[in-house]
Amino acid sequence: MADLLWGDVSCFFDPDLMGSLPDVRVPSASVVEWQSVLDLVVERGWKCQYSEGETVLPVPRAEVVLARPVDAECPNLRVWPVAGLLAIFRFYADGEIDFDVNLRELQGQKRLDAFCGFLRDIGRHLGKPVLMDPESDPGHPVLGFDVETDRVVLLAEPLVR
């Protein structure tokens, strides 16, 4: 059974309403949890690419990448949990795991199910919520993985078009 139904949540995946790159985050994270996500990518065999600026490098340990100088370029880790679904993890700080997804890649029930599965995998692995905020309204999640119910749930009322 699907966590969410496309007909109930499609407004949250409309790039014209929400911005095309919502923020997905795990609040109150640690370096250990960052490393746990890096380990999960490897365990699941998800295709990935780590880069600093234009330079592609092997994926470092979380404590190394998060200890970079303040003025260094922000590295990112591109992860494809399934073909055509890209999550870009940005190593801004150790206190929050932060990544972007492109709403244009998340259209329809099948893509929504893949996205929910990705959020569930991360949330279950960490035992923490994974929240999606609209690009236009950071800090106000519209959906996310709920640890207690072990599923992705709505956290806001759908928008009326």
Secondary structure, DSSP 8 states (H G I E B T S, - for coil): --SS-HHHHGGGG-HHHH-SS-EEEESS--HHHHHHHHHHHHHHT-EEEEEETTEEE----HHHHTTS-TTS---EEEEEEETTEEEEEEEEETTEEEEEE-GGG--SHHHHHHHHHHHHHHHHHHTS-EEEE-TTSTT--SEEEETTTTEEEE-S-----
